[in-house]
Amino acid sequence: MTRPRGTSRTFAALKFRNYRLFAGGSFLSNIGTWLQRVAQDWLVLTLTGSAGALGITTGLQFLPTLLFSPFAGVLADRYAKRTVLNWTQSIMGVTALVMGVMAVTDSINVWDIYVLTFLFGMASALDVPARQAFVNEMVDDAYLSNAVGLNSASFNLARMIGPALAGALIALMGSGVAATGWVIIVNGVSYGAVIISLLMMRQSEMRPTRPIGRAKGQLRDGVRYVRSRPDIMLILVIVFCAGTFGFNFQMTTALMATEVFRKGAGEYGLLGSILAVGSLGGSLVAARRARPRQAVIIWCALAFGIVEMVSGLAPSYLLFAISLPLCGVTSLLMIATANAFVQMSVSAEMRGRVMALYMCIFMGGTPLGAPVLGWVAEQWGARWTLIGGGGLTAIGTILATVFMAEHQGVRISPHLRPRPGLSIGRGEAETVTETVVSA
């Protein structure tokens, strides 16, 4: 197959009509998601004035990912992914609409937000594995890496648009509880874009994975499958280190802006947009790569750790801001490549469960790492949240790579690419005798 080159290669997956529909609907929904993140935080602070309440809200939103992702992966493999997505998107939309309406009518309190946020997080935890695996059903294998990169680019472009738009809308409507409610309602409506795109897809152009039957031990089989694949285990360790210690930018940039450089909310918000520019660039670079390769993940993880440490040493606000796009490029290139590699190197019937474990390890590490970095900031200052986070990411990557090379048969080759995963029967794991890390 002749692969597209240049700009056409960057956006190659858009040649598939079903993926175009999905990408368009997801982009609108992603903007809505960032609208709600800002509005929800503002709503909590308006009601309580408490940073602790804000932390509880954030924790409740991400806790279900840690608790339920493995079970969500079983559901993604057991049922049609498009059906799962229709349900999860509908639940998230309804949850957002309820919160928005309660805020607009001034009948909401912080406990209502806690409950609705947890329900929203549960639906999101069920949504992510199905969404990740569904990409495989819309595009051919040769375009999967490109599609994953474009998904990341869409998310980060929305991250550039959504927060600024949310701030403008909230300010325009008076900055009160009702103003946040209207913005959250917009997010609730935005889920309709994804649902409509799913309904408009042509079944004849899909590449559906046959759902697995109901059986005991399917979650255990997923864990056993991952443990039998040292190449995937290496990626999971790297992603865990980065997600737990390195990907806490919302907290670390806030601490650097306020405590180190004595800046206000405006300058802090600007740092988020600058970081998003770099993240978008990293996503587009990943989209141009025809095949995801593990060596790219390893080197980008090391580069990200080093750049993050350098950011922590920046002597001025300007130099700190200049360093953030490099953090964005290296981190998103690593994550987008890791995501695509895992999807392309596992068997179709295991993909939902493996991606669920991947997201559980990646996103579930945040509630663990954030308190540690907060304690570090209190003891030694804000700079050490970046120096320590970047250092732990780099050290974890080196140790994992060396261990896998010496004890699990992983070797580096500049020519070989990740092998598609083989099927695994219930109650038995495939034995992987040689794992290739391709450059």
C-alpha positions as CSV (number, residue, x, y, z in Angstrom):
1,M,0.0,0.0,0.0
2,T,1.3,3.4,-0.9
3,R,1.3,5.6,2.1
4,P,0.3,9.3,1.8
5,R,3.1,11.9,2.2
6,G,3.4,15.4,3.5
7,T,0.3,17.2,4.7
8,S,-1.9,14.4,3.3
9,R,-0.2,11.9,5.6
10,T,-0.9,14.1,8.6
11,F,-4.7,14.0,8.0
12,A,-4.8,10.6,6.1
13,A,-7.4,9.0,8.4
14,L,-9.9,11.6,7.4
15,K,-10.4,9.8,4.1
16,F,-12.7,7.4,5.9
17,R,-16.2,8.9,6.1
18,N,-17.1,7.2,9.4
19,Y,-13.9,8.5,11.0
20,R,-14.6,12.0,9.7
21,L,-18.0,12.0,11.3
22,F,-16.6,10.7,14.6
23,A,-13.7,13.2,14.6
24,G,-16.1,16.1,13.9
25,G,-18.5,15.1,16.6
26,S,-15.7,14.4,19.1
27,F,-14.0,17.8,18.5
28,L,-17.3,19.6,19.3
29,S,-17.7,17.4,22.4
30,N,-14.1,18.0,23.5
31,I,-14.7,21.7,23.4
32,G,-17.7,21.2,25.6
33,T,-15.7,19.1,28.0
34,W,-13.2,21.9,28.5
35,L,-16.0,24.3,28.9
36,Q,-17.4,22.3,31.7
37,R,-14.0,21.7,33.4
38,V,-13.6,25.5,33.8
39,A,-17.2,26.2,34.6
40,Q,-17.4,23.3,37.2
41,D,-14.3,24.5,39.0
42,W,-15.6,28.0,39.0
43,L,-19.0,26.8,40.3
44,V,-17.4,24.9,43.2
45,L,-15.2,27.9,44.2
46,T,-18.2,30.2,43.9
47,L,-20.3,28.0,46.2
48,T,-17.7,27.1,48.7
49,G,-14.5,29.2,48.3
50,S,-12.7,26.1,49.2
51,A,-9.7,24.6,47.4
52,G,-10.3,21.4,49.4
53,A,-13.8,21.1,47.9
54,L,-12.3,21.7,44.5
55,G,-9.8,18.9,45.1
56,I,-12.6,16.5,46.2
57,T,-14.6,17.3,43.0
58,T,-11.6,16.5,40.8
59,G,-10.8,13.3,42.7
60,L,-14.4,12.1,42.4
61,Q,-14.4,12.7,38.7
62,F,-11.2,10.6,38.1
63,L,-11.7,8.0,40.9
64,P,-14.1,5.8,38.8
65,T,-11.3,5.5,36.1
66,L,-9.1,3.8,38.7
67,L,-11.9,1.7,40.1
68,F,-13.9,0.6,37.1
69,S,-11.6,0.7,34.0
70,P,-10.8,-3.0,34.0
71,F,-14.4,-3.9,34.1
72,A,-15.2,-1.3,31.5
73,G,-12.7,-3.1,29.2
74,V,-14.6,-6.4,29.5
75,L,-17.8,-4.5,28.5
76,A,-16.0,-3.0,25.5
77,D,-15.0,-6.5,24.3
78,R,-18.3,-8.1,25.2
79,Y,-20.7,-5.6,23.5
80,A,-20.8,-3.7,20.2
81,K,-18.6,-0.6,20.8
82,R,-20.9,1.8,19.0
83,T,-23.8,0.7,21.3
84,V,-21.6,1.2,24.4
85,L,-20.6,4.7,23.2
86,N,-24.2,5.7,22.5
87,W,-25.1,4.8,26.1
88,T,-22.1,6.4,27.8
89,Q,-22.3,9.6,25.7
90,S,-26.0,9.9,26.6
91,I,-25.4,9.4,30.3
92,M,-22.6,12.0,30.4
93,G,-24.8,14.4,28.5
94,V,-27.8,14.0,30.8
95,T,-25.6,14.3,33.9
96,A,-24.1,17.6,32.6
97,L,-27.6,18.9,31.7
98,V,-28.9,18.1,35.2
99,M,-26.0,19.9,36.8
100,G,-26.4,22.9,34.5
101,V,-30.1,23.2,35.1
102,M,-29.7,23.0,38.8
103,A,-27.1,25.7,38.7
104,V,-29.2,28.0,36.5
105,T,-32.2,27.6,38.9
106,D,-29.9,28.2,41.9
107,S,-30.9,24.8,43.5
108,I,-27.5,23.2,43.5
109,N,-25.1,22.7,46.4
110,V,-21.6,21.2,46.7
111,W,-23.0,17.7,47.6
112,D,-25.1,17.7,44.5
113,I,-21.9,18.4,42.5
114,Y,-20.0,15.6,44.2
115,V,-22.7,13.0,43.3
116,L,-23.2,14.2,39.7
117,T,-19.4,14.4,39.2
118,F,-19.0,10.8,40.4
119,L,-21.8,9.6,38.1
120,F,-20.2,11.5,35.2
121,G,-16.8,9.9,36.0
122,M,-18.4,6.4,36.0
123,A,-19.9,7.0,32.6
124,S,-16.5,8.3,31.4
125,A,-14.7,5.3,32.8
126,L,-17.0,3.0,30.7
127,D,-16.6,5.3,27.7
128,V,-12.9,5.4,27.4
129,P,-12.0,1.8,26.6
130,A,-14.8,1.5,24.0
131,R,-13.8,4.8,22.4
132,Q,-10.2,3.8,22.2
133,A,-10.9,0.4,20.7
134,F,-13.6,1.8,18.4
135,V,-11.0,3.7,16.3
136,N,-9.9,0.3,14.9
137,E,-13.4,-0.3,13.5
138,M,-13.5,3.0,11.5
139,V,-10.1,2.9,9.7
140,D,-7.8,0.4,8.1
141,D,-4.8,-0.9,10.1
142,A,-2.3,1.2,8.1
143,Y,-4.1,4.4,9.2
144,L,-4.6,3.6,12.9
145,S,-1.6,5.4,14.2
146,N,-2.6,8.5,12.2
147,A,-6.2,8.3,13.6
148,V,-4.9,8.0,17.2
149,G,-2.6,11.0,16.6
150,L,-5.5,13.1,15.2
151,N,-7.7,12.2,18.2
152,S,-5.0,13.6,20.5
153,A,-4.7,16.7,18.2
154,S,-8.4,17.3,18.4
155,F,-8.4,17.0,22.2
156,N,-5.5,19.5,22.5
157,L,-7.0,22.0,20.0
158,A,-10.2,21.9,22.0
159,R,-8.0,22.5,25.1
160,M,-6.8,25.7,23.5
161,I,-10.3,26.9,22.6
162,G,-12.5,25.6,25.5
163,P,-11.0,27.3,28.6
164,A,-10.8,30.7,27.0
165,L,-14.3,30.4,25.6
166,A,-15.6,29.3,29.0
167,G,-14.0,32.2,30.8
168,A,-15.4,34.7,28.3
169,L,-18.9,33.2,28.5
170,I,-18.9,33.1,32.3
171,A,-17.7,36.7,32.5
172,L,-20.2,37.8,29.9
173,M,-23.1,36.4,31.9
174,G,-22.0,37.9,35.3
175,S,-19.6,35.3,36.7
176,G,-22.2,33.8,39.1
177,V,-23.6,30.4,39.7
178,A,-26.2,30.7,36.9
179,A,-23.5,31.7,34.5
180,T,-21.5,28.5,35.1
181,G,-24.8,26.6,34.8
182,W,-25.4,27.9,31.2
183,V,-21.8,26.9,30.2
184,I,-22.3,23.4,31.6
185,I,-25.6,23.1,29.7
186,V,-23.6,23.8,26.5
187,N,-21.4,20.9,27.3
188,G,-24.5,18.7,27.9
189,V,-25.8,19.6,24.5
190,S,-22.4,19.0,22.8
191,Y,-22.6,15.2,23.5
192,G,-25.4,15.2,21.0
193,A,-22.7,15.8,18.3
194,V,-21.1,12.5,19.1
195,I,-24.4,10.6,19.2
196,I,-25.5,12.1,15.9
197,S,-22.1,11.1,14.3
198,L,-22.5,7.5,15.6
199,L,-26.0,7.3,14.1
200,M,-24.9,8.7,10.7
201,M,-22.1,6.1,10.3
202,R,-22.4,3.5,7.5
203,Q,-22.4,0.0,8.9
204,S,-21.2,-1.3,5.5
205,E,-18.0,0.7,5.9
206,M,-17.3,-0.5,9.5
207,R,-14.7,-3.1,10.4
208,P,-16.5,-4.4,13.5
209,T,-14.8,-6.7,16.0
210,R,-16.8,-9.7,16.9
211,P,-17.9,-9.4,20.6
212,I,-16.7,-12.1,22.9
213,G,-19.3,-14.2,24.7
214,R,-20.1,-14.0,28.4
215,A,-17.7,-16.2,30.4
216,K,-16.0,-16.3,33.7
217,G,-12.5,-15.0,34.2
218,Q,-12.5,-12.6,31.2
219,L,-11.0,-9.8,33.3
220,R,-8.4,-12.2,34.7
221,D,-7.6,-13.2,31.1
222,G,-7.0,-9.6,30.2
223,V,-4.5,-9.1,33.0
224,R,-2.8,-12.5,32.1
225,Y,-2.5,-11.4,28.5
226,V,-0.8,-8.2,29.4
227,R,1.6,-9.9,31.8
228,S,2.6,-12.3,29.0
229,R,3.6,-9.4,26.8
230,P,6.8,-7.7,28.0
231,D,6.6,-5.2,25.2
232,I,3.3,-3.9,26.5
233,M,4.4,-4.2,30.1
234,L,7.3,-1.9,29.3
235,I,5.0,0.7,27.8
236,L,2.7,0.5,30.9
237,V,5.5,1.1,33.3
238,I,6.7,4.2,31.3
239,V,3.1,5.5,31.1
240,F,2.6,5.0,34.8
241,C,5.7,6.9,35.7
242,A,4.8,9.8,33.4
243,G,1.1,9.9,34.4
244,T,1.8,9.7,38.1
245,F,4.7,12.1,38.5
246,G,5.1,14.1,35.2
247,F,1.6,14.8,34.0
248,N,0.4,17.1,36.9
249,F,0.7,20.4,34.9
250,Q,-2.5,21.9,36.2
251,M,-1.0,21.8,39.7
252,T,2.7,22.4,39.0
253,T,2.2,25.4,36.6
254,A,-0.2,27.0,39.1
255,L,2.4,26.7,41.9
256,M,5.2,28.0,39.6
257,A,3.1,31.0,38.5
258,T,1.9,32.0,41.9
259,E,4.6,31.0,44.3
260,V,7.8,31.3,42.3
261,F,7.0,34.1,39.8
262,R,4.3,35.9,41.8
263,K,1.9,36.1,38.9
264,G,-1.9,36.2,38.8
265,A,-4.7,34.2,37.3
266,G,-4.3,35.7,33.8
267,E,-0.6,34.7,33.6
268,Y,-1.4,31.2,34.9
269,G,-4.2,30.8,32.3
270,L,-1.7,31.8,29.6
271,L,0.6,29.0,30.6
272,G,-2.1,26.5,30.0
273,S,-2.6,27.7,26.5
274,I,1.1,27.7,25.8
275,L,1.4,24.1,27.0
276,A,-1.6,23.2,24.8
277,V,0.2,24.6,21.7
278,G,3.1,22.2,22.3
279,S,0.7,19.3,23.0
280,L,-1.1,20.0,19.7
281,G,2.3,19.9,17.9
282,G,3.2,16.6,19.5
283,S,-0.1,15.1,18.5
284,L,0.3,16.2,14.8
285,V,3.9,14.8,14.7
286,A,2.5,11.4,16.0
287,A,-0.2,11.5,13.4
288,R,2.4,11.7,10.6
289,R,4.2,8.5,11.7
290,A,3.0,5.5,9.7
291,R,3.9,3.0,12.5
292,P,4.2,3.6,16.3
293,R,7.5,2.3,17.6
294,Q,8.6,1.7,21.1
295,A,12.0,3.4,20.8
296,V,10.1,6.6,20.1
297,I,8.2,6.2,23.3
298,I,11.3,5.5,25.3
299,W,13.3,8.5,23.9
300,C,10.3,10.8,24.2
301,A,9.8,9.8,27.8
302,L,13.4,10.5,28.6
303,A,13.3,13.8,26.7
304,F,10.1,14.8,28.5
305,G,11.6,14.1,31.9
306,I,14.7,16.1,31.1
307,V,12.7,19.1,29.7
308,E,10.4,19.1,32.7
309,M,13.4,19.2,35.1
310,V,14.8,22.1,33.0
311,S,11.5,23.9,33.3
312,G,11.7,23.6,37.1
313,L,15.0,25.4,37.0
314,A,13.8,28.3,34.7
315,P,14.9,31.6,36.3
316,S,12.1,33.7,34.9
317,Y,8.4,33.5,34.0
318,L,9.3,34.1,30.3
319,L,11.8,31.3,30.1
320,F,9.5,29.0,32.0
321,A,6.7,29.8,29.5
322,I,9.1,29.1,26.6
323,S,10.0,25.7,28.0
324,L,6.4,24.5,28.2
325,P,5.8,23.8,24.5
326,L,8.7,21.4,24.6
327,C,7.1,19.7,27.5
328,G,3.9,19.5,25.5
329,V,5.5,18.2,22.3
330,T,7.5,15.4,24.0
331,S,4.8,14.3,26.4
332,L,2.0,14.1,23.8
333,L,4.3,12.4,21.2
334,M,5.1,9.8,23.8
335,I,1.5,9.3,24.9
336,A,0.0,9.2,21.4
337,T,2.6,6.8,20.2
338,A,2.1,4.6,23.2
339,N,-1.6,4.5,22.7
340,A,-1.3,3.6,19.1
341,F,1.4,0.9,19.8
342,V,-0.7,-0.8,22.4
343,Q,-3.8,-0.8,20.1
344,M,-2.0,-2.1,17.1
345,S,0.0,-4.8,18.9
346,V,-2.9,-6.7,20.7
347,S,-5.4,-9.1,19.3
348,A,-8.8,-7.7,18.5
349,E,-10.7,-9.7,21.0
350,M,-8.5,-8.4,23.8
351,R,-8.3,-4.8,22.7
352,G,-11.0,-3.4,25.0
353,R,-9.6,-5.0,28.1
354,V,-6.0,-4.1,27.3
355,M,-6.9,-0.4,26.6
356,A,-8.9,-0.3,29.8
357,L,-5.8,-1.4,31.8
358,Y,-3.7,1.1,29.9
359,M,-6.0,4.0,30.8
360,C,-6.4,2.8,34.4
361,I,-2.6,2.8,34.8
362,F,-2.1,6.1,32.9
363,M,-5.0,8.2,34.5
364,G,-5.3,6.3,37.7
365,G,-1.8,7.3,38.7
366,T,-2.8,11.0,39.0
367,P,-4.6,10.7,42.3
368,L,-1.5,9.0,43.7
369,G,1.1,11.3,42.4
370,A,-0.6,14.7,43.0
371,P,-0.6,14.4,46.8
372,V,3.1,13.4,46.8
373,L,4.0,16.3,44.6
374,G,1.9,18.6,46.8
375,W,3.9,17.4,49.9
376,V,7.1,18.0,48.0
377,A,6.0,21.6,47.2
378,E,5.3,22.3,50.8
379,Q,8.6,20.8,52.0
380,W,11.1,22.0,49.3
381,G,9.2,24.5,47.1
382,A,7.2,24.5,43.8
383,R,10.3,24.0,41.6
384,W,10.9,20.5,43.0
385,T,7.4,19.4,41.8
386,L,8.8,19.7,38.3
387,I,12.4,18.7,39.0
388,G,11.2,15.6,41.0
389,G,8.4,14.7,38.6
390,G,10.6,14.9,35.6
391,G,13.4,13.0,37.3
392,L,11.2,10.2,38.4
393,T,9.8,9.9,34.9
394,A,13.2,9.7,33.4
395,I,14.6,7.3,36.0
396,G,11.5,5.0,35.8
397,T,11.9,4.9,32.0
398,I,15.6,3.9,32.2
399,L,15.1,1.3,34.9
400,A,12.1,-0.3,33.1
401,T,13.9,-0.5,29.8
402,V,17.1,-2.0,31.4
403,F,15.1,-4.5,33.4
404,M,13.0,-5.6,30.4
405,A,16.1,-5.9,28.2
406,E,18.0,-8.0,30.8
407,H,15.2,-10.2,32.3
408,Q,12.4,-10.3,29.8
409,G,14.2,-10.7,26.4
410,V,13.4,-7.3,25.1
411,R,15.8,-6.2,22.5
412,I,16.1,-3.0,20.4
413,S,16.1,-3.2,16.6
414,P,15.9,-0.3,14.1
415,H,14.0,-2.3,11.6
416,L,11.3,-4.4,13.2
417,R,7.9,-3.2,14.1
418,P,5.4,-4.2,16.8
419,R,3.8,-7.6,16.1
420,P,0.0,-7.9,16.1
421,G,-1.1,-9.7,19.3
422,L,-2.1,-13.3,19.1
423,S,-5.4,-14.5,20.4
424,I,-5.6,-15.9,23.9
425,G,-8.0,-18.5,25.1
426,R,-9.9,-18.3,28.4
427,G,-7.7,-19.5,31.3
428,E,-4.5,-19.6,29.3
429,A,-1.9,-17.1,28.4
430,E,0.2,-17.0,25.3
431,T,3.9,-17.3,25.8
432,V,5.9,-14.5,24.2
433,T,9.5,-15.8,23.8
434,E,10.9,-12.7,22.1
435,T,9.8,-9.1,22.3
436,V,11.0,-6.6,19.8
437,V,11.5,-2.9,20.6
438,S,11.7,-1.2,17.3
439,A,13.2,2.2,16.7
